[in-house]
Amino acid sequence: MNTQLITHGRFPKCIGTHTVALFDPKTGKVHHVHHGLIFEGPRPTDAAMEEIARRNAAHPRFAVKGKSLEALHLRDVPLPKGPHRVDLTHRKLVPAT
């Protein structure tokens, strides 16, 4: 999936991305991925981005609530296609096999 951001009028410039992947620390299985666009001006903290990711993951639609998950923060990293897992040795997001 390709995403394109088009704005009209006065809008801050998009200067990057911040992705939070919530994953099982034993298996590397990713249970939820949250993407954020970062605009010029004040930036959200890692803690704020992670809180949003965890709140969204707890929604009944995702059924992630109650799992003991770790967070992997990625800035300006292109994501691989398809399902993901975390390479626990290198702590990076890779395609699930």
C-alpha positions, 0 to 999 in steps of 0.5 A, spaced: 500 500 500 502 506 498 500 512 502 500 520 499 499 526 503 496 532 500 494 538 504 491 544 502 491 551 505 496 553 511 498 546 514 505 544 517 510 541 513 511 533 514 518 532 516 518 525 518 514 518 521 514 515 527 512 508 528 510 504 534 510 496 533 507 492 539 510 485 539 511 479 543 518 479 547 519 472 546 517 470 539 517 477 536 510 476 533 507 483 532 500 484 534 499 492 533 503 497 528 501 504 529 504 510 524 504 517 526 506 523 521 511 528 524 510 535 522 514 541 524 513 544 531 512 540 537 513 533 537 510 527 541 514 524 546 516 516 545 511 515 551 506 519 548 506 515 541 507 508 545 501 510 549 496 512 543 499 505 540 497 501 546 490 504 547 489 503 540 491 496 540 486 495 546 480 496 542 476 490 542 477 490 534 484 488 535 483 484 541 490 485 544 488 488 551 492 484 556 498 481 552 505 483 555 508 486 549 514 491 548 514 497 544 519 498 538 520 505 536 522 506 528 523 513 526 523 514 518 524 507 517 520 504 510 516 498 513 517 491 509 510 489 506 506 484 509 505 481 516 511 483 520 515 480 526 521 483 530 528 480 529 529 480 537 537 479 536 537 486 532 531 489 534 528 491 527 522 490 524 522 484 518 517 481 514 514 475 517 516 468 514 
